[in-house]
Amino acid sequence: MRRRPGFAVRLAAGCLAALAAWALVGCSGPPVAVTIASGSENRTLEPIVQDFCRARGVTCRFDYQGSLDIGLALAAAAPPAFDIVWPANAIWIDLFDRKKQVRDLTPIVRSPVILGLRRSKAEALGWIGRPVSTGDIVEAVRAKRLTYLASSATQSNSGAGAYIAMLSAALGHPDAITRADLDRPGVQDTVRTLLAATVRTAGSSAWLADLYLKGVEGGTAYDGMWNYEAVLAETNAELARRGAEPLYAIYPSDGVAAANSPLGYVERGQGEAARAFFAALQSHLLSPEVQARLVALGRRPALGEAKGGADPSWNYDPGRLVPLIRMPEPEVVRAALELYQGALRRPSLTAYCLDFSGSMGGAGETALKAAMRFILSHDEAARVLVQNGRDDRIVLLPFDGRVRGVTRGSGAPEDAAALVAAVDANTAGGGTNIYACAEAALREIRATPERERYLPAVVLMTDGRSENYARQFLDAWRAEGGDVPVFGVTFGDADKGQLDALAEATRARVFDGRTSLTEAFRAVRGYN
């Protein structure tokens, strides 16, 4: 972690009067607005920050992003569009901030990544009231007695934490993982087994918790999820409010990874007043009274352990000492994430419905083809850790008022040229029927050999409004009986309401591709 010793103290002393009256020479006045790029797990902490901002007449805007998104913004050629970063872990700053723009990065709170299981599932496995190791979890997965939700290791810190802890446990030693460790076949086999139990994935920890709750609403009883201790506490509070079965906390006895939620200042020429505001905010969040409020919200303090707050009914104890794994060096983390994306995660089965209706002519058609060239190109996609793996299966369904044809392929690099050619062969023309394509995508997924090996998803990209055959499609979706999400990607003048309805019904989400289809397709990859 790159921390400049004494930075906050020097800055606060240099601009102390400015923090009170904003009139000191050299401090030009308070910042009018501040943007904070934050992990989604901090949503429940935002009110504390907003109270501080309002008291100082500053407008603070939270921009919730995945860990990878924050890192990529720091790695871009242009300065990032935020003033403060608040990711889940400093490792994402170390991986991507090559220009050293982030200053005074300091942990604010901590939360370990653990496994929350429906209490009835934990009871069936015999895990109530006893230590549970990663080996126990592997055994339950191999016996087909356990599945779970987990966020993507390449998109979300909670997913990365769970994955790196799995690697560490598979190695069976307390030292930090090395590059050579990643090549051990036994280690890969164990972690591949653990990841194969993932039945749905997500690009953020908060969305994953929402997915679990939607499953409860819709009658899909997921066994549980890997997530932050604090997010599990929030989820259990909501489950209790609904009178639903709680999650039981499993703290793997051979080690867990923990978020440390560091707050850092992004230097992009804002001036001393902005830096003074940041220093004051950081000091405020680290003050004893605010740390106590954060602990009351299920977090562990930046230093020391939480006192009280335990709930034995679901094994929750934020004061419990848990064995923490040693995080690898950044280059090893990068190699581990590439291994996850390319070879170890459960393979995906993605059916892309691509709108080539008449309204996509010109810029729309060009943008769509460029986005698909990016997502199908191993080397291009690998730069941002969304590359397909050899075991992934891809189905392309270009459509207008009807499905024009179906092209299948794998995620192997040698299949990319044929898949790209199948997309490029289309030109815009005709009407729009998104539901016909979505239904055809379901049929293609159903017809895939050994489909149970894969994480299936439909990605529906459109710029138009369709005749409404939603009921017919949803009848087919329910008859399918699977958990196949239909993700939407909007472009141009798309009717977001239709895509939102499909996403809500299938426990998915909609991505905005109006600014960049390439970025939207990249984001979708964190969810399938």
Secondary structure as a PSIPRED ss2 file (coil, helix, strand):
# PSIPRED VFORMAT (PSIPRED V4.0)

   1 M C   1.000  0.000  0.000
   2 R C   1.000  0.000  0.000
   3 R C   1.000  0.000  0.000
   4 R C   1.000  0.000  0.000
   5 P C   1.000  0.000  0.000
   6 G C   1.000  0.000  0.000
   7 F H   0.000  1.000  0.000
   8 A H   0.000  1.000  0.000
   9 V H   0.000  1.000  0.000
  10 R H   0.000  1.000  0.000
  11 L H   0.000  1.000  0.000
  12 A H   0.000  1.000  0.000
  13 A H   0.000  1.000  0.000
  14 G H   0.000  1.000  0.000
  15 C C   1.000  0.000  0.000
  16 L H   0.000  1.000  0.000
  17 A H   0.000  1.000  0.000
  18 A H   0.000  1.000  0.000
  19 L H   0.000  1.000  0.000
  20 A H   0.000  1.000  0.000
  21 A H   0.000  1.000  0.000
  22 W C   1.000  0.000  0.000
  23 A C   1.000  0.000  0.000
  24 L C   1.000  0.000  0.000
  25 V C   1.000  0.000  0.000
  26 G C   1.000  0.000  0.000
  27 C C   1.000  0.000  0.000
  28 S C   1.000  0.000  0.000
  29 G C   1.000  0.000  0.000
  30 P C   1.000  0.000  0.000
  31 P C   1.000  0.000  0.000
  32 V C   1.000  0.000  0.000
  33 A E   0.000  0.000  1.000
  34 V E   0.000  0.000  1.000
  35 T E   0.000  0.000  1.000
  36 I E   0.000  0.000  1.000
  37 A E   0.000  0.000  1.000
  38 S E   0.000  0.000  1.000
  39 G C   1.000  0.000  0.000
  40 S H   0.000  1.000  0.000
  41 E H   0.000  1.000  0.000
  42 N H   0.000  1.000  0.000
  43 R H   0.000  1.000  0.000
  44 T H   0.000  1.000  0.000
  45 L H   0.000  1.000  0.000
  46 E H   0.000  1.000  0.000
  47 P H   0.000  1.000  0.000
  48 I H   0.000  1.000  0.000
  49 V H   0.000  1.000  0.000
  50 Q H   0.000  1.000  0.000
  51 D H   0.000  1.000  0.000
  52 F H   0.000  1.000  0.000
  53 C H   0.000  1.000  0.000
  54 R H   0.000  1.000  0.000
  55 A H   0.000  1.000  0.000
  56 R C   1.000  0.000  0.000
  57 G C   1.000  0.000  0.000
  58 V C   1.000  0.000  0.000
  59 T E   0.000  0.000  1.000
  60 C E   0.000  0.000  1.000
  61 R E   0.000  0.000  1.000
  62 F E   0.000  0.000  1.000
  63 D E   0.000  0.000  1.000
  64 Y E   0.000  0.000  1.000
  65 Q C   1.000  0.000  0.000
  66 G C   1.000  0.000  0.000
  67 S H   0.000  1.000  0.000
  68 L H   0.000  1.000  0.000
  69 D H   0.000  1.000  0.000
  70 I H   0.000  1.000  0.000
  71 G H   0.000  1.000  0.000
  72 L H   0.000  1.000  0.000
  73 A H   0.000  1.000  0.000
  74 L H   0.000  1.000  0.000
  75 A H   0.000  1.000  0.000
  76 A C   1.000  0.000  0.000
  77 A C   1.000  0.000  0.000
  78 A C   1.000  0.000  0.000
  79 P C   1.000  0.000  0.000
  80 P C   1.000  0.000  0.000
  81 A C   1.000  0.000  0.000
  82 F C   1.000  0.000  0.000
  83 D C   1.000  0.000  0.000
  84 I E   0.000  0.000  1.000
  85 V E   0.000  0.000  1.000
  86 W E   0.000  0.000  1.000
  87 P C   1.000  0.000  0.000
  88 A C   1.000  0.000  0.000
  89 N C   1.000  0.000  0.000
  90 A C   1.000  0.000  0.000
  91 I H   0.000  1.000  0.000
  92 W H   0.000  1.000  0.000
  93 I H   0.000  1.000  0.000
  94 D H   0.000  1.000  0.000
  95 L H   0.000  1.000  0.000
  96 F H   0.000  1.000  0.000
  97 D C   1.000  0.000  0.000
  98 R C   1.000  0.000  0.000
  99 K C   1.000  0.000  0.000
 100 K C   1.000  0.000  0.000
 101 Q C   1.000  0.000  0.000
 102 V E   0.000  0.000  1.000
 103 R E   0.000  0.000  1.000
 104 D E   0.000  0.000  1.000
 105 L E   0.000  0.000  1.000
 106 T E   0.000  0.000  1.000
 107 P E   0.000  0.000  1.000
 108 I C   1.000  0.000  0.000
 109 V E   0.000  0.000  1.000
 110 R E   0.000  0.000  1.000
 111 S E   0.000  0.000  1.000
 112 P E   0.000  0.000  1.000
 113 V E   0.000  0.000  1.000
 114 I E   0.000  0.000  1.000
 115 L E   0.000  0.000  1.000
 116 G E   0.000  0.000  1.000
 117 L E   0.000  0.000  1.000
 118 R E   0.000  0.000  1.000
 119 R H   0.000  1.000  0.000
 120 S H   0.000  1.000  0.000
 121 K H   0.000  1.000  0.000
 122 A H   0.000  1.000  0.000
 123 E H   0.000  1.000  0.000
 124 A H   0.000  1.000  0.000
 125 L C   1.000  0.000  0.000
 126 G C   1.000  0.000  0.000
 127 W C   1.000  0.000  0.000
 128 I C   1.000  0.000  0.000
 129 G C   1.000  0.000  0.000
 130 R C   1.000  0.000  0.000
 131 P C   1.000  0.000  0.000
 132 V C   1.000  0.000  0.000
 133 S C   1.000  0.000  0.000
 134 T H   0.000  1.000  0.000
 135 G H   0.000  1.000  0.000
 136 D H   0.000  1.000  0.000
 137 I H   0.000  1.000  0.000
 138 V H   0.000  1.000  0.000
 139 E H   0.000  1.000  0.000
 140 A H   0.000  1.000  0.000
 141 V H   0.000  1.000  0.000
 142 R H   0.000  1.000  0.000
 143 A C   1.000  0.000  0.000
 144 K C   1.000  0.000  0.000
 145 R C   1.000  0.000  0.000
 146 L C   1.000  0.000  0.000
 147 T C   1.000  0.000  0.000
 148 Y E   0.000  0.000  1.000
 149 L E   0.000  0.000  1.000
 150 A E   0.000  0.000  1.000
 151 S E   0.000  0.000  1.000
 152 S C   1.000  0.000  0.000
 153 A C   1.000  0.000  0.000
 154 T C   1.000  0.000  0.000
 155 Q C   1.000  0.000  0.000
 156 S C   1.000  0.000  0.000
 157 N H   0.000  1.000  0.000
 158 S H   0.000  1.000  0.000
 159 G H   0.000  1.000  0.000
 160 A H   0.000  1.000  0.000
 161 G H   0.000  1.000  0.000
 162 A H   0.000  1.000  0.000
 163 Y H   0.000  1.000  0.000
 164 I H   0.000  1.000  0.000
 165 A H   0.000  1.000  0.000
 166 M H   0.000  1.000  0.000
 167 L H   0.000  1.000  0.000
 168 S H   0.000  1.000  0.000
 169 A H   0.000  1.000  0.000
 170 A H   0.000  1.000  0.000
 171 L H   0.000  1.000  0.000
 172 G C   1.000  0.000  0.000
 173 H C   1.000  0.000  0.000
 174 P C   1.000  0.000  0.000
 175 D C   1.000  0.000  0.000
 176 A C   1.000  0.000  0.000
 177 I C   1.000  0.000  0.000
 178 T C   1.000  0.000  0.000
 179 R C   1.000  0.000  0.000
 180 A H   0.000  1.000  0.000
 181 D H   0.000  1.000  0.000
 182 L H   0.000  1.000  0.000
 183 D H   0.000  1.000  0.000
 184 R C   1.000  0.000  0.000
 185 P H   0.000  1.000  0.000
 186 G H   0.000  1.000  0.000
 187 V H   0.000  1.000  0.000
 188 Q H   0.000  1.000  0.000
 189 D H   0.000  1.000  0.000
 190 T H   0.000  1.000  0.000
 191 V H   0.000  1.000  0.000
 192 R H   0.000  1.000  0.000
 193 T H   0.000  1.000  0.000
 194 L H   0.000  1.000  0.000
 195 L H   0.000  1.000  0.000
 196 A H   0.000  1.000  0.000
 197 A C   1.000  0.000  0.000
 198 T E   0.000  0.000  1.000
 199 V E   0.000  0.000  1.000
 200 R E   0.000  0.000  1.000
 201 T E   0.000  0.000  1.000
 202 A E   0.000  0.000  1.000
 203 G C   1.000  0.000  0.000
 204 S C   1.000  0.000  0.000
 205 S H   0.000  1.000  0.000
 206 A H   0.000  1.000  0.000
 207 W H   0.000  1.000  0.000
 208 L H   0.000  1.000  0.000
 209 A H   0.000  1.000  0.000
 210 D H   0.000  1.000  0.000
 211 L H   0.000  1.000  0.000
 212 Y H   0.000  1.000  0.000
 213 L H   0.000  1.000  0.000
 214 K H   0.000  1.000  0.000
 215 G H   0.000  1.000  0.000
 216 V H   0.000  1.000  0.000
 217 E H   0.000  1.000  0.000
 218 G H   0.000  1.000  0.000
 219 G C   1.000  0.000  0.000
 220 T C   1.000  0.000  0.000
 221 A C   1.000  0.000  0.000
 222 Y C   1.000  0.000  0.000
 223 D C   1.000  0.000  0.000
 224 G E   0.000  0.000  1.000
 225 M E   0.000  0.000  1.000
 226 W E   0.000  0.000  1.000
 227 N E   0.000  0.000  1.000
 228 Y E   0.000  0.000  1.000
 229 E H   0.000  1.000  0.000
 230 A H   0.000  1.000  0.000
 231 V H   0.000  1.000  0.000
 232 L H   0.000  1.000  0.000
 233 A H   0.000  1.000  0.000
 234 E H   0.000  1.000  0.000
 235 T H   0.000  1.000  0.000
 236 N H   0.000  1.000  0.000
 237 A H   0.000  1.000  0.000
 238 E H   0.000  1.000  0.000
 239 L H   0.000  1.000  0.000
 240 A H   0.000  1.000  0.000
 241 R H   0.000  1.000  0.000
 242 R H   0.000  1.000  0.000
 243 G C   1.000  0.000  0.000
 244 A C   1.000  0.000  0.000
 245 E C   1.000  0.000  0.000
 246 P C   1.000  0.000  0.000
 247 L E   0.000  0.000  1.000
 248 Y E   0.000  0.000  1.000
 249 A E   0.000  0.000  1.000
 250 I E   0.000  0.000  1.000
 251 Y C   1.000  0.000  0.000
 252 P C   1.000  0.000  0.000
 253 S C   1.000  0.000  0.000
 254 D C   1.000  0.000  0.000
 255 G C   1.000  0.000  0.000
 256 V E   0.000  0.000  1.000
 257 A C   1.000  0.000  0.000
 258 A E   0.000  0.000  1.000
 259 A E   0.000  0.000  1.000
 260 N C   1.000  0.000  0.000
 261 S C   1.000  0.000  0.000
 262 P E   0.000  0.000  1.000
 263 L E   0.000  0.000  1.000
 264 G E   0.000  0.000  1.000
 265 Y E   0.000  0.000  1.000
 266 V E   0.000  0.000  1.000
 267 E C   1.000  0.000  0.000
 268 R C   1.000  0.000  0.000
 269 G C   1.000  0.000  0.000
 270 Q C   1.000  0.000  0.000
 271 G C   1.000  0.000  0.000
 272 E H   0.000  1.000  0.000
 273 A H   0.000  1.000  0.000
 274 A H   0.000  1.000  0.000
 275 R H   0.000  1.000  0.000
 276 A H   0.000  1.000  0.000
 277 F H   0.000  1.000  0.000
 278 F H   0.000  1.000  0.000
 279 A H   0.000  1.000  0.000
 280 A H   0.000  1.000  0.000
 281 L H   0.000  1.000  0.000
 282 Q H   0.000  1.000  0.000
 283 S H   0.000  1.000  0.000
 284 H H   0.000  1.000  0.000
 285 L H   0.000  1.000  0.000
 286 L H   0.000  1.000  0.000
 287 S C   1.000  0.000  0.000
 288 P H   0.000  1.000  0.000
 289 E H   0.000  1.000  0.000
 290 V H   0.000  1.000  0.000
 291 Q H   0.000  1.000  0.000
 292 A H   0.000  1.000  0.000
 293 R H   0.000  1.000  0.000
 294 L H   0.000  1.000  0.000
 295 V H   0.000  1.000  0.000
 296 A H   0.000  1.000  0.000
 297 L C   1.000  0.000  0.000
 298 G C   1.000  0.000  0.000
 299 R C   1.000  0.000  0.000
 300 R E   0.000  0.000  1.000
 301 P E   0.000  0.000  1.000
 302 A C   1.000  0.000  0.000
 303 L C   1.000  0.000  0.000
 304 G C   1.000  0.000  0.000
 305 E C   1.000  0.000  0.000
 306 A C   1.000  0.000  0.000
 307 K C   1.000  0.000  0.000
 308 G C   1.000  0.000  0.000
 309 G C   1.000  0.000  0.000
 310 A C   1.000  0.000  0.000
 311 D E   0.000  0.000  1.000
 312 P H   0.000  1.000  0.000
 313 S H   0.000  1.000  0.000
 314 W H   0.000  1.000  0.000
 315 N C   1.000  0.000  0.000
 316 Y E   0.000  0.000  1.000
 317 D C   1.000  0.000  0.000
 318 P C   1.000  0.000  0.000
 319 G C   1.000  0.000  0.000
 320 R C   1.000  0.000  0.000
 321 L C   1.000  0.000  0.000
 322 V C   1.000  0.000  0.000
 323 P C   1.000  0.000  0.000
 324 L E   0.000  0.000  1.000
 325 I C   1.000  0.000  0.000
 326 R C   1.000  0.000  0.000
 327 M C   1.000  0.000  0.000
 328 P C   1.000  0.000  0.000
 329 E C   1.000  0.000  0.000
 330 P H   0.000  1.000  0.000
 331 E H   0.000  1.000  0.000
 332 V H   0.000  1.000  0.000
 333 V H   0.000  1.000  0.000
 334 R H   0.000  1.000  0.000
 335 A H   0.000  1.000  0.000
 336 A H   0.000  1.000  0.000
 337 L H   0.000  1.000  0.000
 338 E H   0.000  1.000  0.000
 339 L H   0.000  1.000  0.000
 340 Y H   0.000  1.000  0.000
 341 Q H   0.000  1.000  0.000
 342 G H   0.000  1.000  0.000
 343 A H   0.000  1.000  0.000
 344 L H   0.000  1.000  0.000
 345 R C   1.000  0.000  0.000
 346 R C   1.000  0.000  0.000
 347 P C   1.000  0.000  0.000
 348 S E   0.000  0.000  1.000
 349 L E   0.000  0.000  1.000
 350 T E   0.000  0.000  1.000
 351 A E   0.000  0.000  1.000
 352 Y E   0.000  0.000  1.000
 353 C E   0.000  0.000  1.000
 354 L E   0.000  0.000  1.000
 355 D E   0.000  0.000  1.000
 356 F C   1.000  0.000  0.000
 357 S C   1.000  0.000  0.000
 358 G H   0.000  1.000  0.000
 359 S H   0.000  1.000  0.000
 360 M H   0.000  1.000  0.000
 361 G C   1.000  0.000  0.000
 362 G C   1.000  0.000  0.000
 363 A H   0.000  1.000  0.000
 364 G H   0.000  1.000  0.000
 365 E H   0.000  1.000  0.000
 366 T H   0.000  1.000  0.000
 367 A H   0.000  1.000  0.000
 368 L H   0.000  1.000  0.000
 369 K H   0.000  1.000  0.000
 370 A H   0.000  1.000  0.000
 371 A H   0.000  1.000  0.000
 372 M H   0.000  1.000  0.000
 373 R H   0.000  1.000  0.000
 374 F H   0.000  1.000  0.000
 375 I H   0.000  1.000  0.000
 376 L H   0.000  1.000  0.000
 377 S C   1.000  0.000  0.000
 378 H H   0.000  1.000  0.000
 379 D H   0.000  1.000  0.000
 380 E H   0.000  1.000  0.000
 381 A H   0.000  1.000  0.000
 382 A H   0.000  1.000  0.000
 383 R C   1.000  0.000  0.000
 384 V C   1.000  0.000  0.000
 385 L C   1.000  0.000  0.000
 386 V C   1.000  0.000  0.000
 387 Q C   1.000  0.000  0.000
 388 N C   1.000  0.000  0.000
 389 G C   1.000  0.000  0.000
 390 R C   1.000  0.000  0.000
 391 D C   1.000  0.000  0.000
 392 D C   1.000  0.000  0.000
 393 R E   0.000  0.000  1.000
 394 I E   0.000  0.000  1.000
 395 V E   0.000  0.000  1.000
 396 L E   0.000  0.000  1.000
 397 L E   0.000  0.000  1.000
 398 P E   0.000  0.000  1.000
 399 F E   0.000  0.000  1.000
 400 D C   1.000  0.000  0.000
 401 G C   1.000  0.000  0.000
 402 R C   1.000  0.000  0.000
 403 V E   0.000  0.000  1.000
 404 R C   1.000  0.000  0.000
 405 G C   1.000  0.000  0.000
 406 V C   1.000  0.000  0.000
 407 T E   0.000  0.000  1.000
 408 R E   0.000  0.000  1.000
 409 G E   0.000  0.000  1.000
 410 S E   0.000  0.000  1.000
 411 G C   1.000  0.000  0.000
 412 A C   1.000  0.000  0.000
 413 P H   0.000  1.000  0.000
 414 E H   0.000  1.000  0.000
 415 D H   0.000  1.000  0.000
 416 A H   0.000  1.000  0.000
 417 A H   0.000  1.000  0.000
 418 A H   0.000  1.000  0.000
 419 L H   0.000  1.000  0.000
 420 V H   0.000  1.000  0.000
 421 A H   0.000  1.000  0.000
 422 A H   0.000  1.000  0.000
 423 V H   0.000  1.000  0.000
 424 D H   0.000  1.000  0.000
 425 A C   1.000  0.000  0.000
 426 N C   1.000  0.000  0.000
 427 T C   1.000  0.000  0.000
 428 A C   1.000  0.000  0.000
 429 G C   1.000  0.000  0.000
 430 G C   1.000  0.000  0.000
 431 G C   1.000  0.000  0.000
 432 T C   1.000  0.000  0.000
 433 N C   1.000  0.000  0.000
 434 I H   0.000  1.000  0.000
 435 Y H   0.000  1.000  0.000
 436 A H   0.000  1.000  0.000
 437 C H   0.000  1.000  0.000
 438 A H   0.000  1.000  0.000
 439 E H   0.000  1.000  0.000
 440 A H   0.000  1.000  0.000
 441 A H   0.000  1.000  0.000
 442 L H   0.000  1.000  0.000
 443 R H   0.000  1.000  0.000
 444 E H   0.000  1.000  0.000
 445 I H   0.000  1.000  0.000
 446 R H   0.000  1.000  0.000
 447 A C   1.000  0.000  0.000
 448 T C   1.000  0.000  0.000
 449 P C   1.000  0.000  0.000
 450 E C   1.000  0.000  0.000
 451 R H   0.000  1.000  0.000
 452 E H   0.000  1.000  0.000
 453 R H   0.000  1.000  0.000
 454 Y C   1.000  0.000  0.000
 455 L E   0.000  0.000  1.000
 456 P E   0.000  0.000  1.000
 457 A E   0.000  0.000  1.000
 458 V E   0.000  0.000  1.000
 459 V E   0.000  0.000  1.000
 460 L E   0.000  0.000  1.000
 461 M E   0.000  0.000  1.000
 462 T E   0.000  0.000  1.000
 463 D C   1.000  0.000  0.000
 464 G C   1.000  0.000  0.000
 465 R C   1.000  0.000  0.000
 466 S C   1.000  0.000  0.000
 467 E C   1.000  0.000  0.000
 468 N C   1.000  0.000  0.000
 469 Y C   1.000  0.000  0.000
 470 A H   0.000  1.000  0.000
 471 R H   0.000  1.000  0.000
 472 Q H   0.000  1.000  0.000
 473 F H   0.000  1.000  0.000
 474 L H   0.000  1.000  0.000
 475 D H   0.000  1.000  0.000
 476 A H   0.000  1.000  0.000
 477 W H   0.000  1.000  0.000
 478 R H   0.000  1.000  0.000
 479 A H   0.000  1.000  0.000
 480 E H   0.000  1.000  0.000
 481 G C   1.000  0.000  0.000
 482 G C   1.000  0.000  0.000
 483 D C   1.000  0.000  0.000
 484 V C   1.000  0.000  0.000
 485 P C   1.000  0.000  0.000
 486 V E   0.000  0.000  1.000
 487 F E   0.000  0.000  1.000
 488 G E   0.000  0.000  1.000
 489 V E   0.000  0.000  1.000
 490 T E   0.000  0.000  1.000
 491 F C   1.000  0.000  0.000
 492 G C   1.000  0.000  0.000
 493 D C   1.000  0.000  0.000
 494 A C   1.000  0.000  0.000
 495 D C   1.000  0.000  0.000
 496 K H   0.000  1.000  0.000
 497 G H   0.000  1.000  0.000
 498 Q H   0.000  1.000  0.000
 499 L H   0.000  1.000  0.000
 500 D H   0.000  1.000  0.000
 501 A H   0.000  1.000  0.000
 502 L H   0.000  1.000  0.000
 503 A H   0.000  1.000  0.000
 504 E H   0.000  1.000  0.000
 505 A H   0.000  1.000  0.000
 506 T C   1.000  0.000  0.000
 507 R C   1.000  0.000  0.000
 508 A C   1.000  0.000  0.000
 509 R C   1.000  0.000  0.000
 510 V E   0.000  0.000  1.000
 511 F E   0.000  0.000  1.000
 512 D E   0.000  0.000  1.000
 513 G C   1.000  0.000  0.000
 514 R C   1.000  0.000  0.000
 515 T C   1.000  0.000  0.000
 516 S C   1.000  0.000  0.000
 517 L H   0.000  1.000  0.000
 518 T H   0.000  1.000  0.000
 519 E H   0.000  1.000  0.000
 520 A H   0.000  1.000  0.000
 521 F H   0.000  1.000  0.000
 522 R H   0.000  1.000  0.000
 523 A H   0.000  1.000  0.000
 524 V H   0.000  1.000  0.000
 525 R H   0.000  1.000  0.000
 526 G H   0.000  1.000  0.000
 527 Y H   0.000  1.000  0.000
 528 N C   1.000  0.000  0.000
